[in-house]
Amino acid sequence: MRNSRYLLYLILFLILLTLPLYTGVYFLNVMDIILIYMALALSWDMLLRSGQISFGMAGLFGVGGYAAALLHLHTGMNPIVSIALGGGVAGALAWIIGSAVLQLRGMYFAIVTLALAEIFRVIVRNLPDLTGGPEGTVLPSAIFAGDSTRTYFLVLSVAVASVLASEIFQRTRIHFALTSIRNDEIVAKSSGIDVFKYLVFIFVVTSAIQGVVGGAYAHIYGFVSPEGSFSVDFTLLPIAMALLGGMHSTWGPVVGAVVLGVVSEFLKLQIPYGHLMVYGLIIVVAILFFPQGIVGTLGQKMKKTGSQ
Amino acid sequence: MAILRTEKLARHFGGLVALSGVSMEFRENEILGIIGPNGAGKTTFINVIAGIYLPTEGKIFFEGRDVSEMPAHRKCRLGIGRTFQLVRPLPGLSLVENVMVGSLFGKGLAKKEARRKAEELCGFLGLADLSRDISRMTALEIKKMEIARALAAQPKLLFLDEVMAGLNSDETQEMINTVRKIHKQGIAIGIVEHIMRVIRELTDRCVVLDWGEVIAEGPYEKVSADPMVIKAYLGEEA
């Protein structure tokens, strides 16, 4: 059972690895978008496992994007290194902010993260010498000169790294700490868990992932702007994906990202600009009718038939 | 020797004085009963000792060290364990995983050893079918699981907050035996209980709280005959 599962992962990974050999540029571009959102959805879910809801994803995504783009532009740094540093900047920022606001919980924390995203956007708009102001900054060229295969591999490695990070979180003591904190902080504290330390840690890690994804995105499109890099899409769409796929797991956000990614690509062609409405509808339907998401609901069904 | 000592411990919630001037000690290898009518401050006392609330005034010394301001997770690691009046199992974790939380973080074991330790403790407490979901456990089993979780952190002093409440008489007897078994391992126990039979059978000494203050102290036979205690429980004759 276990071996066949790993075999499945291996086959899946090989398919992903060889995808550029038998698909075209358009397909790879769609894959890029799906994988980018997948990493964001995973990072959102990883924080959610501690019970904290973040609406600040677009903020850290944008910060990572700006950091990567500006570092590359002003210092001539290798784009890949600048993407990693974009994650570092987002992580460091999360550490400072988290240390200050992670005494807050639940909705209060969520509102602060929402405000932060807005604050970053306003700051970036108003520092034209550094950031290019409201118009944003255009990079001299997209990463790998726009080569779609190499771009795809960059995004694939970010997504795979996020999947691995998520699995590490699920399989180590971190899983026990986050589950305890989410369910009952008093039990967590009384059992020796340093709740604050774990919350800051998970906020920093997930923010760093969002920063890396933002950095990659900025280099792929060769462009950062206050409206584009901090777009609410980077907050809402990953949340919709995680909810649709199923919370508190690795495979939930992954499946959600694939399903919604494909659907949104289709919707963009059918009803331009109307797709956001459909996301909202999907979130509502998912929460109302299958709060466990696709993966959670299927898992339950399989457990039931298995025990019969 | 005293393992834990409080000095004029007080805790206020706004204008409400939940504890005031509580000075007492827990001796090594003793079972101490903490009794008193509802709202006397027994659970608040445990919460202050365990670090869930900080004391408003007063000091707490554990093994001679001032731990008054220490946060709960560090007190747990130091050796102060507790269960909860209303059971608090962690959904999303199985029976053995619930217990592992204590050995992972309270004792700081690696995952493999933490699981082994948790399995051992479940066996010690007579819990079987360890990968069970907690929704399939009885009240007695959940209470035992909470004790196992607290023991997994290897406490030197363990507070049991009404572990017998809601159990039938056979289960109560079983729990009394369990507490004796734990005590035999050299763990000092502070037990809050409303069932006087349990206090009489288990404790070496009792402290009676009323309105947040200590009104009597001594062996059960002595405090149960104390007029102040009888008044606190039954009220004054009109």
Chai-1 contact restraints between the chains, C-beta under 6 A:
chainA,res_idxA,chainB,res_idxB,connection_type,confidence,min_distance_angstrom,max_distance_angstrom,comment,restraint_id
A,R173,B,L104,contact,1.0,0.0,6.0,A-B,restraint_1
A,R173,B,K111,contact,1.0,0.0,6.0,A-B,restraint_2
A,F176,B,V101,contact,1.0,0.0,6.0,A-B,restraint_3
A,F176,B,L104,contact,1.0,0.0,6.0,A-B,restraint_4
A,T179,B,G92,contact,1.0,0.0,6.0,A-B,restraint_5
A,T179,B,L93,contact,1.0,0.0,6.0,A-B,restraint_6
A,S180,B,L90,contact,1.0,0.0,6.0,A-B,restraint_7
A,S180,B,V101,contact,1.0,0.0,6.0,A-B,restraint_8
A,N183,B,L90,contact,1.0,0.0,6.0,A-B,restraint_9
A,N183,B,P91,contact,1.0,0.0,6.0,A-B,restraint_10
A,D184,B,R88,contact,1.0,0.0,6.0,A-B,restraint_11
A,V187,B,R88,contact,1.0,0.0,6.0,A-B,restraint_12
A,K189,B,A72,contact,1.0,0.0,6.0,A-B,restraint_13
A,K189,B,H73,contact,1.0,0.0,6.0,A-B,restraint_14
A,S190,B,A50,contact,1.0,0.0,6.0,A-B,restraint_15
A,S190,B,A72,contact,1.0,0.0,6.0,A-B,restraint_16
A,S190,B,C76,contact,1.0,0.0,6.0,A-B,restraint_17
A,S190,B,R82,contact,1.0,0.0,6.0,A-B,restraint_18
A,S191,B,V101,contact,1.0,0.0,6.0,A-B,restraint_19
A,S191,B,G102,contact,1.0,0.0,6.0,A-B,restraint_20
A,S191,B,F105,contact,1.0,0.0,6.0,A-B,restraint_21
A,S191,B,G106,contact,1.0,0.0,6.0,A-B,restraint_22
A,G192,B,H73,contact,1.0,0.0,6.0,A-B,restraint_23
A,G192,B,C76,contact,1.0,0.0,6.0,A-B,restraint_24
A,G192,B,R77,contact,1.0,0.0,6.0,A-B,restraint_25
A,G192,B,F105,contact,1.0,0.0,6.0,A-B,restraint_26
A,G192,B,G106,contact,1.0,0.0,6.0,A-B,restraint_27
A,G192,B,A153,contact,1.0,0.0,6.0,A-B,restraint_28
A,I193,B,H73,contact,1.0,0.0,6.0,A-B,restraint_29
A,I193,B,F105,contact,1.0,0.0,6.0,A-B,restraint_30
A,D194,B,H73,contact,1.0,0.0,6.0,A-B,restraint_31
